[in-house]
Amino acid sequence: MSIAPENCLRAGLEVLYKASVAARMFGYEGALAGLSAKSSEQLADLMDTVHNIPQLLVRWEECNEDLLVAMLKDYDKKWASSSLAEEYSRVRRGVAG
């Protein structure tokens, strides 16, 4: 097993951070007014999009990075999100946010 290069590791962790914050916000929404079917679907899609990232980061030789970014883009497109794919690419390039 090999760990992802530092820039990819940082990028993956940043995406997980953003996804975790978004999931927490869904939790607050649900606690206040119940979670709508649409929000439930978005939360499930979000977690489906990122749940493999920890394993990919520690088994980098098995990671298809293009596929990873494509999955992030699919989520972003479906949900008009704050762009997980752009965040991954930005951090991977070492550009400050």
TORKOLKOL-434085 format. One record per atom (N, C-alpha, C): chain; atom name; x, y, z. Coordinates in pm, whole numbers, plus 50000, padded with zeros to 5 digits. Layout:
<atom kette="A" atom="CA" c1="X" c2="Y" c3="Z"/>
...
REM end
This chain:
<atom kette="A" atom="N" c1="50084" c2="49881" c3="50000"/>
<atom kette="A" atom="CA" c1="50000" c2="50000" c3="50000"/>
<atom kette="A" atom="C" c1="50088" c2="50124" c3="50000"/>
<atom kette="A" atom="N" c1="50043" c2="50222" c3="49927"/>
<atom kette="A" atom="CA" c1="50114" c2="50350" c3="49926"/>
<atom kette="A" atom="C" c1="50016" c2="50463" c3="49954"/>
<atom kette="A" atom="N" c1="50063" c2="50558" c3="50029"/>
<atom kette="A" atom="CA" c1="49982" c2="50675" c3="50061"/>
<atom kette="A" atom="C" c1="49993" c2="50775" c3="49947"/>
<atom kette="A" atom="N" c1="49886" c2="50848" c3="49924"/>
<atom kette="A" atom="CA" c1="49881" c2="50949" c3="49818"/>
<atom kette="A" atom="C" c1="49992" c2="51052" c3="49837"/>
<atom kette="A" atom="N" c1="50041" c2="51108" c3="49728"/>
<atom kette="A" atom="CA" c1="50136" c2="51220" c3="49740"/>
<atom kette="A" atom="C" c1="50074" c2="51332" c3="49824"/>
<atom kette="A" atom="N" c1="50158" c2="51410" c3="49888"/>
<atom kette="A" atom="CA" c1="50109" c2="51509" c3="49984"/>
<atom kette="A" atom="C" c1="50002" c2="51601" c3="49926"/>
<atom kette="A" atom="N" c1="50019" c2="51650" c3="49804"/>
<atom kette="A" atom="CA" c1="49920" c2="51742" c3="49749"/>
<atom kette="A" atom="C" c1="49786" c2="51673" c3="49727"/>
<atom kette="A" atom="N" c1="49787" c2="51547" c3="49688"/>
<atom kette="A" atom="CA" c1="49662" c2="51472" c3="49669"/>
<atom kette="A" atom="C" c1="49600" c2="51437" c3="49804"/>
<atom kette="A" atom="N" c1="49685" c2="51405" c3="49900"/>
<atom kette="A" atom="CA" c1="49637" c2="51377" c3="50036"/>
<atom kette="A" atom="C" c1="49567" c2="51500" c3="50093"/>
<atom kette="A" atom="N" c1="49629" c2="51615" c3="50079"/>
<atom kette="A" atom="CA" c1="49568" c2="51739" c3="50127"/>
<atom kette="A" atom="C" c1="49436" c2="51767" c3="50056"/>
<atom kette="A" atom="N" c1="49434" c2="51744" c3="49925"/>
<atom kette="A" atom="CA" c1="49313" c2="51769" c3="49847"/>
<atom kette="A" atom="C" c1="49200" c2="51677" c3="49889"/>
<atom kette="A" atom="N" c1="49230" c2="51550" c3="49907"/>
<atom kette="A" atom="CA" c1="49128" c2="51455" c3="49951"/>
<atom kette="A" atom="C" c1="49076" c2="51488" c3="50090"/>
<atom kette="A" atom="N" c1="49165" c2="51526" c3="50179"/>
<atom kette="A" atom="CA" c1="49123" c2="51563" c3="50314"/>
<atom kette="A" atom="C" c1="49039" c2="51690" c3="50314"/>
<atom kette="A" atom="N" c1="49071" c2="51783" c3="50227"/>
<atom kette="A" atom="CA" c1="48991" c2="51906" c3="50218"/>
<atom kette="A" atom="C" c1="48849" c2="51874" c3="50169"/>
<atom kette="A" atom="N" c1="48838" c2="51784" c3="50072"/>
<atom kette="A" atom="CA" c1="48706" c2="51744" c3="50024"/>
<atom kette="A" atom="C" c1="48628" c2="51675" c3="50137"/>
<atom kette="A" atom="N" c1="48694" c2="51589" c3="50213"/>
<atom kette="A" atom="CA" c1="48626" c2="51525" c3="50326"/>
<atom kette="A" atom="C" c1="48583" c2="51626" c3="50430"/>
<atom kette="A" atom="N" c1="48665" c2="51726" c3="50454"/>
<atom kette="A" atom="CA" c1="48628" c2="51833" c3="50548"/>
<atom kette="A" atom="C" c1="48503" c2="51906" c3="50500"/>
<atom kette="A" atom="N" c1="48503" c2="51946" c3="50372"/>
<atom kette="A" atom="CA" c1="48387" c2="52017" c3="50317"/>
<atom kette="A" atom="C" c1="48262" c2="51930" c3="50322"/>
<atom kette="A" atom="N" c1="48276" c2="51803" c3="50290"/>
<atom kette="A" atom="CA" c1="48162" c2="51711" c3="50293"/>
<atom kette="A" atom="C" c1="48111" c2="51692" c3="50436"/>
<atom kette="A" atom="N" c1="48202" c2="51686" c3="50532"/>
<atom kette="A" atom="CA" c1="48162" c2="51670" c3="50672"/>
<atom kette="A" atom="C" c1="48085" c2="51792" c3="50722"/>
<atom kette="A" atom="N" c1="48130" c2="51910" c3="50685"/>
<atom kette="A" atom="CA" c1="48059" c2="52032" c3="50724"/>
<atom kette="A" atom="C" c1="47921" c2="52034" c3="50660"/>
<atom kette="A" atom="N" c1="47913" c2="51997" c3="50533"/>
<atom kette="A" atom="CA" c1="47783" c2="51994" c3="50465"/>
<atom kette="A" atom="C" c1="47690" c2="51893" c3="50532"/>
<atom kette="A" atom="N" c1="47743" c2="51776" c3="50568"/>
<atom kette="A" atom="CA" c1="47662" c2="51674" c3="50635"/>
<atom kette="A" atom="C" c1="47612" c2="51725" c3="50770"/>
<atom kette="A" atom="N" c1="47698" c2="51796" c3="50841"/>
<atom kette="A" atom="CA" c1="47657" c2="51853" c3="50971"/>
<atom kette="A" atom="C" c1="47543" c2="51952" c3="50951"/>
<atom kette="A" atom="N" c1="47550" c2="52032" c3="50845"/>
<atom kette="A" atom="CA" c1="47443" c2="52128" c3="50818"/>
<atom kette="A" atom="C" c1="47311" c2="52057" c3="50786"/>
<atom kette="A" atom="N" c1="47318" c2="51946" c3="50714"/>
<atom kette="A" atom="CA" c1="47196" c2="51867" c3="50691"/>
<atom kette="A" atom="C" c1="47139" c2="51818" c3="50824"/>
<atom kette="A" atom="N" c1="47227" c2="51779" c3="50916"/>
<atom kette="A" atom="CA" c1="47181" c2="51736" c3="51047"/>
<atom kette="A" atom="C" c1="47110" c2="51847" c3="51122"/>
<atom kette="A" atom="N" c1="47164" c2="51967" c3="51118"/>
<atom kette="A" atom="CA" c1="47098" c2="52080" c3="51182"/>
<atom kette="A" atom="C" c1="46962" c2="52106" c3="51118"/>
<atom kette="A" atom="N" c1="46958" c2="52100" c3="50986"/>
<atom kette="A" atom="CA" c1="46831" c2="52120" c3="50914"/>
<atom kette="A" atom="C" c1="46728" c2="52016" c3="50960"/>
<atom kette="A" atom="N" c1="46771" c2="51892" c3="50967"/>
<atom kette="A" atom="CA" c1="46680" c2="51785" c3="51008"/>
<atom kette="A" atom="C" c1="46633" c2="51801" c3="51152"/>
<atom kette="A" atom="N" c1="46720" c2="51849" c3="51238"/>
<atom kette="A" atom="CA" c1="46683" c2="51867" c3="51378"/>
<atom kette="A" atom="C" c1="46580" c2="51978" c3="51395"/>
<atom kette="A" atom="N" c1="46588" c2="52079" c3="51310"/>
<atom kette="A" atom="CA" c1="46498" c2="52193" c3="51322"/>
<atom kette="A" atom="C" c1="46360" c2="52167" c3="51260"/>
<atom kette="A" atom="N" c1="46359" c2="52103" c3="51145"/>
<atom kette="A" atom="CA" c1="46232" c2="52093" c3="51073"/>
<atom kette="A" atom="C" c1="46212" c2="51957" c3="51007"/>
<atom kette="A" atom="N" c1="46293" c2="51861" c3="51041"/>
<atom kette="A" atom="CA" c1="46287" c2="51734" c3="50969"/>
<atom kette="A" atom="C" c1="46360" c2="51751" c3="50836"/>
<atom kette="A" atom="N" c1="46414" c2="51645" c3="50788"/>
<atom kette="A" atom="CA" c1="46490" c2="51651" c3="50663"/>
<atom kette="A" atom="C" c1="46398" c2="51617" c3="50547"/>
<atom kette="A" atom="N" c1="46394" c2="51704" c3="50449"/>
<atom kette="A" atom="CA" c1="46309" c2="51681" c3="50332"/>
<atom kette="A" atom="C" c1="46363" c2="51562" c3="50253"/>
<atom kette="A" atom="N" c1="46279" c2="51508" c3="50168"/>
<atom kette="A" atom="CA" c1="46322" c2="51397" c3="50083"/>
<atom kette="A" atom="C" c1="46437" c2="51441" c3="49993"/>
<atom kette="A" atom="N" c1="46430" c2="51563" c3="49941"/>
<atom kette="A" atom="CA" c1="46537" c2="51614" c3="49855"/>
<atom kette="A" atom="C" c1="46668" c2="51627" c3="49932"/>
<atom kette="A" atom="N" c1="46663" c2="51682" c3="50053"/>
<atom kette="A" atom="CA" c1="46785" c2="51696" c3="50133"/>
<atom kette="A" atom="C" c1="46840" c2="51560" c3="50174"/>
<atom kette="A" atom="N" c1="46752" c2="51466" c3="50203"/>
<atom kette="A" atom="CA" c1="46796" c2="51330" c3="50235"/>
<atom kette="A" atom="C" c1="46869" c2="51269" c3="50116"/>
<atom kette="A" atom="N" c1="46815" c2="51290" c3="49997"/>
<atom kette="A" atom="CA" c1="46879" c2="51237" c3="49876"/>
<atom kette="A" atom="C" c1="47015" c2="51303" c3="49854"/>
<atom kette="A" atom="N" c1="47021" c2="51434" c3="49876"/>
<atom kette="A" atom="CA" c1="47148" c2="51503" c3="49857"/>
<atom kette="A" atom="C" c1="47252" c2="51455" c3="49958"/>
<atom kette="A" atom="N" c1="47211" c2="51439" c3="50083"/>
<atom kette="A" atom="CA" c1="47303" c2="51390" c3="50185"/>
<atom kette="A" atom="C" c1="47354" c2="51250" c3="50149"/>
<atom kette="A" atom="N" c1="47266" c2="51164" c3="50105"/>
<atom kette="A" atom="CA" c1="47307" c2="51029" c3="50065"/>
<atom kette="A" atom="C" c1="47403" c2="51035" c3="49946"/>
<atom kette="A" atom="N" c1="47374" c2="51121" c3="49849"/>
<atom kette="A" atom="CA" c1="47462" c2="51136" c3="49733"/>
<atom kette="A" atom="C" c1="47600" c2="51190" c3="49775"/>
<atom kette="A" atom="N" c1="47600" c2="51285" c3="49867"/>
<atom kette="A" atom="CA" c1="47725" c2="51341" c3="49915"/>
<atom kette="A" atom="C" c1="47812" c2="51234" c3="49979"/>
<atom kette="A" atom="N" c1="47753" c2="51158" c3="50068"/>
<atom kette="A" atom="CA" c1="47830" c2="51054" c3="50137"/>
<atom kette="A" atom="C" c1="47871" c2="50943" c3="50041"/>
<atom kette="A" atom="N" c1="47785" c2="50912" c3="49943"/>
<atom kette="A" atom="CA" c1="47821" c2="50812" c3="49842"/>
<atom kette="A" atom="C" c1="47941" c2="50861" c3="49760"/>
<atom kette="A" atom="N" c1="47946" c2="50990" c3="49735"/>
<atom kette="A" atom="CA" c1="48055" c2="51047" c3="49656"/>
<atom kette="A" atom="C" c1="48188" c2="51041" c3="49729"/>
<atom kette="A" atom="N" c1="48189" c2="51062" c3="49859"/>
<atom kette="A" atom="CA" c1="48316" c2="51075" c3="49932"/>
<atom kette="A" atom="C" c1="48355" c2="50955" c3="50017"/>
<atom kette="A" atom="N" c1="48269" c2="50857" c3="50032"/>
<atom kette="A" atom="CA" c1="48297" c2="50752" c3="50130"/>
<atom kette="A" atom="C" c1="48420" c2="50668" c3="50099"/>
<atom kette="A" atom="N" c1="48463" c2="50661" c3="49975"/>
<atom kette="A" atom="CA" c1="48581" c2="50583" c3="49939"/>
<atom kette="A" atom="C" c1="48711" c2="50662" c3="49947"/>
<atom kette="A" atom="N" c1="48703" c2="50791" c3="49964"/>
<atom kette="A" atom="CA" c1="48824" c2="50873" c3="49963"/>
<atom kette="A" atom="C" c1="48927" c2="50829" c3="50067"/>
<atom kette="A" atom="N" c1="48890" c2="50798" c3="50192"/>
<atom kette="A" atom="CA" c1="48994" c2="50756" c3="50287"/>
<atom kette="A" atom="C" c1="49072" c2="50634" c3="50238"/>
<atom kette="A" atom="N" c1="49003" c2="50534" c3="50186"/>
<atom kette="A" atom="CA" c1="49072" c2="50415" c3="50136"/>
<atom kette="A" atom="C" c1="49158" c2="50446" c3="50014"/>
<atom kette="A" atom="N" c1="49110" c2="50534" c3="49927"/>
<atom kette="A" atom="CA" c1="49188" c2="50570" c3="49808"/>
<atom kette="A" atom="C" c1="49317" c2="50642" c3="49848"/>
<atom kette="A" atom="N" c1="49310" c2="50724" c3="49951"/>
<atom kette="A" atom="CA" c1="49428" c2="50800" c3="49993"/>
<atom kette="A" atom="C" c1="49537" c2="50711" c3="50051"/>
<atom kette="A" atom="N" c1="49500" c2="50597" c3="50108"/>
<atom kette="A" atom="CA" c1="49601" c2="50507" c3="50165"/>
<atom kette="A" atom="C" c1="49631" c2="50387" c3="50074"/>
<atom kette="A" atom="N" c1="49562" c2="50378" c3="49963"/>
<atom kette="A" atom="CA" c1="49588" c2="50274" c3="49863"/>
<atom kette="A" atom="C" c1="49599" c2="50343" c3="49726"/>
<atom kette="A" atom="N" c1="49686" c2="50443" c3="49722"/>
<atom kette="A" atom="CA" c1="49693" c2="50533" c3="49609"/>
<atom kette="A" atom="C" c1="49722" c2="50460" c3="49477"/>
<atom kette="A" atom="N" c1="49797" c2="50353" c3="49484"/>
<atom kette="A" atom="CA" c1="49829" c2="50280" c3="49362"/>
<atom kette="A" atom="C" c1="49704" c2="50221" c3="49295"/>
<atom kette="A" atom="N" c1="49595" c2="50209" c3="49371"/>
<atom kette="A" atom="CA" c1="49470" c2="50157" c3="49317"/>
<atom kette="A" atom="C" c1="49373" c2="50270" c3="49280"/>
<atom kette="A" atom="N" c1="49410" c2="50393" c3="49307"/>
<atom kette="A" atom="CA" c1="49321" c2="50505" c3="49283"/>
<atom kette="A" atom="C" c1="49325" c2="50548" c3="49138"/>
<atom kette="A" atom="N" c1="49208" c2="50564" c3="49081"/>
<atom kette="A" atom="CA" c1="49195" c2="50626" c3="48950"/>
<atom kette="A" atom="C" c1="49154" c2="50770" c3="48977"/>
<atom kette="A" atom="N" c1="49252" c2="50858" c3="48980"/>
<atom kette="A" atom="CA" c1="49226" c2="50997" c3="49020"/>
<atom kette="A" atom="C" c1="49129" c2="51067" c3="48924"/>
<atom kette="A" atom="N" c1="49137" c2="51034" c3="48796"/>
<atom kette="A" atom="CA" c1="49043" c2="51093" c3="48701"/>
<atom kette="A" atom="C" c1="48900" c2="51053" c3="48734"/>
<atom kette="A" atom="N" c1="48881" c2="50928" c3="48773"/>
<atom kette="A" atom="CA" c1="48747" c2="50881" c3="48811"/>
<atom kette="A" atom="C" c1="48702" c2="50949" c3="48939"/>
<atom kette="A" atom="N" c1="48791" c2="50965" c3="49034"/>
<atom kette="A" atom="CA" c1="48758" c2="51035" c3="49158"/>
<atom kette="A" atom="C" c1="48709" c2="51177" c3="49129"/>
<atom kette="A" atom="N" c1="48782" c2="51249" c3="49048"/>
<atom kette="A" atom="CA" c1="48743" c2="51386" c3="49014"/>
<atom kette="A" atom="C" c1="48611" c2="51386" c3="48936"/>
<atom kette="A" atom="N" c1="48593" c2="51289" c3="48848"/>
<atom kette="A" atom="CA" c1="48468" c2="51279" c3="48772"/>
<atom kette="A" atom="C" c1="48349" c2="51256" c3="48866"/>
<atom kette="A" atom="N" c1="48367" c2="51176" c3="48969"/>
<atom kette="A" atom="CA" c1="48259" c2="51153" c3="49065"/>
<atom kette="A" atom="C" c1="48227" c2="51281" c3="49142"/>
<atom kette="A" atom="N" c1="48330" c2="51355" c3="49178"/>
<atom kette="A" atom="CA" c1="48308" c2="51483" c3="49246"/>
<atom kette="A" atom="C" c1="48234" c2="51580" c3="49153"/>
<atom kette="A" atom="N" c1="48272" c2="51582" c3="49026"/>
<atom kette="A" atom="CA" c1="48204" c2="51669" c3="48929"/>
<atom kette="A" atom="C" c1="48059" c2="51628" c3="48911"/>
<atom kette="A" atom="N" c1="48031" c2="51498" c3="48909"/>
<atom kette="A" atom="CA" c1="47893" c2="51452" c3="48895"/>
<atom kette="A" atom="C" c1="47807" c2="51502" c3="49010"/>
<atom kette="A" atom="N" c1="47860" c2="51493" c3="49133"/>
<atom kette="A" atom="CA" c1="47787" c2="51544" c3="49249"/>
<atom kette="A" atom="C" c1="47764" c2="51694" c3="49234"/>
<atom kette="A" atom="N" c1="47871" c2="51766" c3="49201"/>
<atom kette="A" atom="CA" c1="47862" c2="51912" c3="49187"/>
<atom kette="A" atom="C" c1="47756" c2="51950" c3="49084"/>
<atom kette="A" atom="N" c1="47755" c2="51881" c3="48972"/>
<atom kette="A" atom="CA" c1="47660" c2="51912" c3="48866"/>
<atom kette="A" atom="C" c1="47517" c2="51884" c3="48909"/>
<atom kette="A" atom="N" c1="47496" c2="51769" c3="48972"/>
<atom kette="A" atom="CA" c1="47360" c2="51731" c3="49013"/>
<atom kette="A" atom="C" c1="47305" c2="51827" c3="49117"/>
<atom kette="A" atom="N" c1="47389" c2="51869" c3="49210"/>
<atom kette="A" atom="CA" c1="47340" c2="51947" c3="49324"/>
<atom kette="A" atom="C" c1="47382" c2="52093" c3="49320"/>
<atom kette="A" atom="N" c1="47443" c2="52138" c3="49213"/>
<atom kette="A" atom="CA" c1="47489" c2="52277" c3="49203"/>
<atom kette="A" atom="C" c1="47561" c2="52316" c3="49332"/>
<atom kette="A" atom="N" c1="47655" c2="52230" c3="49370"/>
<atom kette="A" atom="CA" c1="47723" c2="52248" c3="49498"/>
<atom kette="A" atom="C" c1="47832" c2="52354" c3="49489"/>
<atom kette="A" atom="N" c1="47898" c2="52373" c3="49600"/>
<atom kette="A" atom="CA" c1="48008" c2="52469" c3="49606"/>
<atom kette="A" atom="C" c1="48133" c2="52414" c3="49540"/>
<atom kette="A" atom="N" c1="48119" c2="52307" c3="49470"/>
<atom kette="A" atom="CA" c1="48221" c2="52247" c3="49384"/>
<atom kette="A" atom="C" c1="48330" c2="52174" c3="49459"/>
<atom kette="A" atom="N" c1="48300" c2="52050" c3="49492"/>
<atom kette="A" atom="CA" c1="48399" c2="51962" c3="49552"/>
<atom kette="A" atom="C" c1="48513" c2="51935" c3="49455"/>
<atom kette="A" atom="N" c1="48481" c2="51921" c3="49327"/>
<atom kette="A" atom="CA" c1="48584" c2="51894" c3="49227"/>
<atom kette="A" atom="C" c1="48681" c2="52011" c3="49215"/>
<atom kette="A" atom="N" c1="48628" c2="52132" c3="49212"/>
<atom kette="A" atom="CA" c1="48715" c2="52250" c3="49205"/>
<atom kette="A" atom="C" c1="48802" c2="52261" c3="49329"/>
<atom kette="A" atom="N" c1="48744" c2="52230" c3="49444"/>
<atom kette="A" atom="CA" c1="48820" c2="52236" c3="49569"/>
<atom kette="A" atom="C" c1="48934" c2="52134" c3="49566"/>
<atom kette="A" atom="N" c1="48904" c2="52013" c3="49522"/>
<atom kette="A" atom="CA" c1="49007" c2="51909" c3="49511"/>
<atom kette="A" atom="C" c1="49119" c2="51958" c3="49419"/>
<atom kette="A" atom="N" c1="49084" c2="52006" c3="49303"/>
<atom kette="A" atom="CA" c1="49184" c2="52051" c3="49205"/>
<atom kette="A" atom="C" c1="49265" c2="52170" c3="49257"/>
<atom kette="A" atom="N" c1="49196" c2="52263" c3="49323"/>
<atom kette="A" atom="CA" c1="49265" c2="52382" c3="49376"/>
<atom kette="A" atom="C" c1="49370" c2="52341" c3="49480"/>
<atom kette="A" atom="N" c1="49330" c2="52257" c3="49574"/>
<atom kette="A" atom="CA" c1="49423" c2="52216" c3="49679"/>
<atom kette="A" atom="C" c1="49534" c2="52129" c3="49621"/>
<atom kette="A" atom="N" c1="49499" c2="52043" c3="49528"/>
<atom kette="A" atom="CA" c1="49599" c2="51956" c3="49464"/>
<atom kette="A" atom="C" c1="49708" c2="52040" c3="49395"/>
<atom kette="A" atom="N" c1="49667" c2="52150" c3="49333"/>
<atom kette="A" atom="CA" c1="49763" c2="52239" c3="49267"/>
<atom kette="A" atom="C" c1="49842" c2="52325" c3="49365"/>
<atom kette="A" atom="N" c1="49798" c2="52327" c3="49491"/>
<atom kette="A" atom="CA" c1="49866" c2="52407" c3="49591"/>
<atom kette="A" atom="C" c1="49826" c2="52552" c3="49593"/>
<atom kette="A" atom="N" c1="49707" c2="52580" c3="49539"/>
<atom kette="A" atom="CA" c1="49658" c2="52718" c3="49535"/>
<atom kette="A" atom="C" c1="49584" c2="52747" c3="49666"/>
<atom kette="A" atom="N" c1="49618" c2="52855" c3="49730"/>
<atom kette="A" atom="CA" c1="49554" c2="52893" c3="49857"/>
<atom kette="A" atom="C" c1="49410" c2="52931" c3="49832"/>
<atom kette="A" atom="N" c1="49325" c2="52897" c3="49930"/>
<atom kette="A" atom="CA" c1="49181" c2="52928" c3="49917"/>
<atom kette="A" atom="C" c1="49147" c2="53044" c3="49990"/>
REM end
